Every structure is written in structure tokens, then in C-alpha cells.
Amino acid sequence: MTERVATCFCGDYSVTMRGDPMLVSACCCTRCQRRTGSFFGVTAYFRPDQMVAQSGEEKTFRLDDATTRFRQCARCGTPVWYAPDDDGWGEDIMGVSDG
């Protein structure tokens, strides 16, 4: 089975995902623009049980509206993955930053 590794800019923090993502999305909403500093953000969506490894120290940032928690590298601050705080999406899901 395929494994994919998402790593921060400095290389100190990474997550390894096993299998194919449920969905890959390019989004231009304000949140994705702010998360990436670009016009849009690309995200691969996985189920949490597809995360098979995590290394390095993470820092968590939670939006004021309490909808999402972002996990980022404690050293360089690169957001690596995020997940909704509630199950409003109908299933367990996490987004891994692709760009």
C-alpha cells in the first residue's frame, strides 16, 4: 500500500499517511488563502486511521470559531494537517496540506 509523507518546511515535523486520499481539493476560500499565503490551497483528505506515523514536535492552533484545529511544526510554524473539531462533515476526516 502506498505511503505518503507530509513534511514541514524545516523538516522537523512530518506525518505519514497510508493509502489513497478520499479526496484531493484545490480551494480558494479565505481560510485556505490564509493557511497557505496563496490564492488557493491544495489539500488531500484522509481518514484519521490512515495516519501511520508522526515525528517531531507539533504546535496546535485552534480557530476562534472553534471549528478547526491546525497542527503545525513547533519550530518553523508550517501547517501540516488539520481536522474539524466536530463531526459536522458526516465522517472522521483530516486534511493534509499539499500546497
SEKE-217727 format. One record per residue (C-alpha): residue number from 1; x, y, z; residue in three letters. Coordinates in nm, 3 decimals, decimal comma. Layout:
# SEKE-217727
R  num       xx       yy       zz  residu
R  NUM        X        Y        Z     ala
...
***
This chain:
# SEKE-217727
R  num       xx       yy       zz  residu
R    1    0,000    0,000    0,000     met
R    2    0,125    0,349   -0,086     thr
R    3    0,258    0,573    0,190     glu
R    4    0,280    0,949    0,159     arg
R    5    0,483    1,178    0,385     val
R    6    0,386    1,538    0,453     ala
R    7    0,674    1,743    0,596     thr
R    8    0,709    2,098    0,720     cys
R    9    0,950    2,350    0,565     phe
R   10    1,237    2,288    0,811     cys
R   11    1,190    1,908    0,809     gly
R   12    1,144    1,870    1,186     asp
R   13    0,777    1,765    1,176     tyr
R   14    0,610    1,511    0,950     ser
R   15    0,315    1,277    0,923     val
R   16    0,295    0,958    0,718     thr
R   17   -0,033    0,857    0,559     met
R   18   -0,110    0,509    0,426     arg
R   19   -0,332    0,453    0,125     gly
R   20   -0,504    0,688   -0,114     asp
R   21   -0,676    1,006   -0,001     pro
R   22   -1,056    1,016   -0,011     met
R   23   -1,041    1,347   -0,197     leu
R   24   -0,787    1,598   -0,323     val
R   25   -0,915    1,953   -0,340     ser
R   26   -0,794    2,293   -0,460     ala
R   27   -0,981    2,559   -0,265     cys
R   28   -0,976    2,938   -0,284     cys
R   29   -1,176    3,016    0,032     cys
R   30   -1,036    3,277    0,271     thr
R   31   -0,923    3,011    0,520     arg
R   32   -0,719    2,825    0,260     cys
R   33   -0,573    3,152    0,133     gln
R   34   -0,464    3,246    0,485     arg
R   35   -0,336    2,895    0,560     arg
R   36   -0,110    2,892    0,253     thr
R   37   -0,042    3,260    0,187     gly
R   38   -0,154    3,198   -0,170     ser
R   39   -0,465    3,241   -0,384     phe
R   40   -0,567    2,881   -0,312     phe
R   41   -0,469    2,578   -0,105     gly
R   42   -0,444    2,216   -0,213     val
R   43   -0,547    1,959    0,045     thr
R   44   -0,556    1,578    0,047     ala
R   45   -0,831    1,445    0,275     tyr
R   46   -0,775    1,120    0,464     phe
R   47   -0,943    0,928    0,745     arg
R   48   -0,753    0,970    1,075     pro
R   49   -0,675    0,598    1,095     asp
R   50   -0,470    0,635    0,775     gln
R   51   -0,204    0,828    0,972     met
R   52    0,054    0,561    1,050     val
R   53    0,343    0,773    1,180     ala
R   54    0,411    1,116    1,320     gln
R   55    0,754    1,258    1,405     ser
R   56    0,874    1,581    1,558     gly
R   57    0,707    1,834    1,781     glu
R   58    0,377    1,988    1,677     glu
R   59    0,202    2,304    1,785     lys
R   60   -0,178    2,328    1,772     thr
R   61   -0,372    2,635    1,662     phe
R   62   -0,749    2,648    1,701     arg
R   63   -0,969    2,895    1,515     leu
R   64   -1,172    3,134    1,730     asp
R   65   -1,496    2,991    1,591     asp
R   66   -1,392    2,650    1,730     ala
R   67   -1,442    2,468    1,402     thr
R   68   -1,089    2,356    1,315     thr
R   69   -0,758    2,266    1,481     arg
R   70   -0,442    2,312    1,277     phe
R   71   -0,129    2,109    1,355     arg
R   72    0,191    2,283    1,260     gln
R   73    0,563    2,243    1,319     cys
R   74    0,664    2,383    1,659     ala
R   75    0,992    2,511    1,509     arg
R   76    0,905    2,671    1,172     cys
R   77    0,525    2,703    1,202     gly
R   78    0,438    2,530    0,874     thr
R   79    0,081    2,395    0,890     pro
R   80    0,099    2,024    0,805     val
R   81   -0,251    1,894    0,877     trp
R   82   -0,584    1,996    1,024     tyr
R   83   -0,913    1,847    1,133     ala
R   84   -1,258    1,978    1,224     pro
R   85   -1,341    2,000    1,593     asp
R   86   -1,683    1,847    1,539     asp
R   87   -1,825    1,573    1,323     asp
R   88   -2,023    1,814    1,109     gly
R   89   -1,873    1,670    0,791     trp
R   90   -2,054    1,341    0,846     gly
R   91   -1,742    1,129    0,893     glu
R   92   -1,399    1,139    1,051     asp
R   93   -1,172    1,333    0,820     ile
R   94   -0,842    1,517    0,828     met
R   95   -0,682    1,747    0,573     gly
R   96   -0,314    1,718    0,487     val
R   97   -0,162    2,027    0,328     ser
R   98   -0,043    1,971   -0,027     asp
R   99    0,025    2,325   -0,128     gly
***
